[in-house]
Amino acid sequence: MRKVMVMALKMLSYGSPGDYKTERRMQKWMHPALPTRCFVWDHQVLAKDGYPVPIGLFYPKVLRSQTVVLFFHGGGWVSGSKDTYVSVCSNLAEIAGCRVVSVDYRLAPEHPFPCGLEDCYAAAREWFLHAEEFHTQPEKIVLAGDSAGGNLAAAVSLLAKDRGEFQVSRQVLIYPAVNNDYSALAPFASLRENGEGYLLTTKKIQEYMNLYAPDPRHRSSPYFAPLLAKDLSHQPETLILTAEYDPLRDEGEAYGRKLQAFGCKVYMERVSGMLHGFFSLPVRFSAVRRCYKKIGNFLNGNVGERNA
């Protein structure tokens, strides 16, 4: 990376998610709900405690696939919304030619773990158990998410297996957070290589984790940190995208290898030159455009060779 860019990134890496309300305002400013070419249908799903979880269904003008993607947004479990992810979801719907469902799960710290996870599970349960009402089949429904949303997608897949209410056939995890240790003793080299100066820092990850799971006992749950799961058999066919300069890079790839060790089909790609959060950039960036196309190919059953 060029020295000027590295210096700029180091300046932008300061700050703390402890002031989560400011972060939410920044998210809305940086990612406004711009007009979309998709048709958007607002809906609600009742969570386990009766809360109406807002969702947005993005319907492309040209529907080329019966696949439905349930998308869980990133933001460290404390920021982000379906409104700040309009561009991401509409781009995915248009490029893949399928419907995308954006789930506006409740955020920490007001609603700590497992509240957001249960909201996401409720949305998935509704779609899987009533697939015919949405003019699709359960095997055509795919879970997806970036960062904290990738964590939630993986955790919903684990919950689905353990509760036995529905079966997830495919998932897309974009630079997912899947571990529970971001200290100096953590096993992954990417935390030390990229833990400072690349926007997302290990300090920020720890603070996000403290807001999402203030009770340390929850952090040993595989539904909080899917990498801790002892049994990953019968998990979905999985596409994992990681970024070269992301502190979460190695744990995402470790999760892919662990899935493979349990016999799951896994496709992984490390996107060179990219930072955590790059998937929210405009599609005019070639790396972003390639990732959308790779996801579209995965959704349509054309993923090429499986990565080891």
PEMO-V148577 format. One record per backbone hydrogen bond with DSSP energy under -1.0 kcal/mol. NH is the residue of the N-H (numbers start at 1). CO is the residue of the C=O. If there is no record, write none. Layout:
BEGIN
NH,CO
NH,CO
END
This chain:
BEGIN
6,2
7,3
8,4
9,5
10,6
11,7
12,8
13,9
19,16
20,18
23,19
24,20
25,21
26,22
27,23
28,24
29,25
30,26
31,27
34,32
39,59
41,57
43,55
45,53
47,51
50,47
53,45
55,43
56,102
57,41
58,100
59,39
64,97
65,97
68,140
69,99
70,142
71,101
72,144
78,75
79,75
86,83
89,85
90,86
91,87
92,88
93,89
94,90
95,91
96,92
97,93
99,67
100,58
101,69
102,56
103,71
104,54
105,103
108,77
111,107
113,212
115,112
118,114
119,115
120,116
121,117
122,118
123,119
124,120
125,121
126,122
127,123
128,124
129,125
130,126
133,130
134,131
135,132
136,131
140,137
141,138
142,68
143,170
144,70
145,172
146,72
147,174
149,146
151,147
152,148
153,149
154,150
155,151
156,152
157,153
158,154
159,155
160,156
161,157
162,158
163,159
164,160
171,237
172,143
173,239
174,145
175,241
177,147
186,183
191,188
193,189
194,190
200,198
202,195
205,201
206,202
207,203
208,204
209,205
210,206
211,207
212,208
213,209
218,215
219,216
220,217
221,218
224,221
225,221
227,178
228,225
229,226
237,169
238,265
239,171
240,267
241,173
242,269
244,271
245,274
246,243
249,246
252,248
253,249
254,250
255,251
256,252
257,253
258,254
259,255
260,256
261,257
262,258
263,260
264,259
267,238
269,240
271,242
274,271
278,275
280,277
281,278
285,282
289,285
290,286
291,287
292,288
293,289
294,290
295,291
296,292
297,293
298,294
299,295
300,296
301,298
302,297
END
